[in-house]
Amino acid sequence: MKSLKQLSKEGILKRTDGYKAALEEIIVDPTFNTRAQGQRLDEHIEAIAAYILDGGQLPAIEVVPTDDDRLQVVDGHCRLAAYKIAKDRGAQIEAVDVRMFQGNDADRVARIATSNEG
């Protein structure tokens, strides 16, 4: 079996630079996430936090820059909450993977709606 590095050398993969951000720099607009609050959501976030504490890897959180040079979550509200719980419980999390959301405000609403549907 070939490694990713070998596949990259063969031109099958392209390596890109990723970004990491401190948890404190990622903010949530409470009016933006349309997910229903409650026990089911809390259990979902707890399961993600347990996965993180077990060494699990998660996809990057999609963000947009704010006017005050912070990052606002577009997709990844539950992951962000789970990272914070895991850090509070002792996980060594200094920064998490983030990627820039591409699109306008309507695209952002559509992205969170499709993400919430799973």
C-alpha positions in Angstrom: 0.0 0.0 0.0 1.3 3.4 -0.9 1.6 6.3 1.4 0.0 9.7 0.9 3.5 11.1 0.3 4.1 8.6 -2.5 0.7 9.4 -4.1 1.6 13.1 -3.9 4.9 12.5 -5.7 3.0 10.6 -8.4 0.6 13.6 -8.9 -2.4 11.8 -7.6 -2.7 14.0 -4.6 -2.1 17.7 -4.1 -0.8 19.0 -0.8 -2.4 22.2 0.5 -1.6 24.3 3.5 -4.2 24.2 6.2 -5.0 26.6 9.0 -5.3 26.2 12.8 -6.9 28.6 15.2 -7.0 28.8 18.9 -10.4 27.9 20.4 -10.6 31.4 22.0 -10.4 33.0 18.5 -13.5 31.1 17.2 -16.8 32.7 18.1 -20.4 31.7 17.6 -23.2 34.0 16.5 -26.1 32.6 18.7 -28.6 33.8 16.1 -27.0 31.8 13.3 -27.0 28.1 14.4 -30.6 26.9 13.7 -30.1 23.5 15.6 -32.7 22.9 18.2 -31.3 23.1 21.7 -32.0 20.3 24.2 -31.0 16.9 25.6 -30.5 15.3 22.2 -28.1 18.0 21.1 -26.2 17.9 24.4 -25.8 14.1 24.1 -24.5 14.6 20.5 -21.9 17.1 21.7 -20.9 14.8 24.6 -20.4 12.0 22.2 -18.1 14.1 20.0 -16.2 15.3 23.1 -15.7 11.6 24.1 -14.4 10.8 20.6 -11.9 13.7 20.8 -10.7 12.5 24.3 -10.2 9.0 22.7 -7.9 10.6 20.1 -10.4 10.9 17.3 -9.9 13.3 14.5 -12.5 15.7 13.2 -13.0 17.7 10.0 -12.0 21.3 9.9 -14.5 23.9 11.3 -15.7 26.2 8.5 -15.3 29.9 9.5 -15.5 33.4 8.2 -13.4 36.3 9.5 -15.1 39.0 11.6 -14.4 42.7 11.6 -12.5 42.4 14.8 -10.1 39.8 13.4 -11.7 36.7 15.0 -13.4 33.8 13.3 -17.1 33.1 13.3 -18.3 29.5 12.9 -20.4 28.7 9.8 -20.2 24.9 10.1 -18.9 23.1 13.1 -20.8 24.5 16.1 -21.1 21.1 17.8 -17.4 20.3 17.1 -16.4 23.6 18.6 -18.5 23.0 21.7 -17.1 19.4 22.0 -13.5 20.7 21.6 -14.1 23.1 24.5 -15.5 20.3 26.7 -12.6 18.0 25.9 -10.1 20.8 26.7 -11.9 21.4 30.0 -11.5 17.7 30.7 -7.8 17.7 30.1 -7.3 17.2 26.4 -4.2 19.1 25.1 -5.9 21.3 22.5 -4.1 24.4 21.6 -5.6 25.0 18.2 -8.1 23.3 15.8 -8.2 22.9 12.1 -10.3 25.6 10.3 -11.0 26.4 6.8 -12.5 29.5 5.1 -16.1 29.2 4.1 -16.6 30.2 0.5 -19.9 32.0 -0.3 -22.3 34.8 0.6 -24.8 35.1 3.4 -27.4 33.1 1.6 -24.8 30.3 1.0 -24.0 30.4 4.8 -27.6 29.8 5.7 -27.9 27.0 3.2 -24.7 25.4 4.5 -25.8 25.3 8.1 -29.3 24.0 7.1 -27.7 21.1 5.1 -25.2 20.4 7.8 -27.9 20.2 10.4 -29.7 17.6 8.3 -26.6 15.4 8.5 
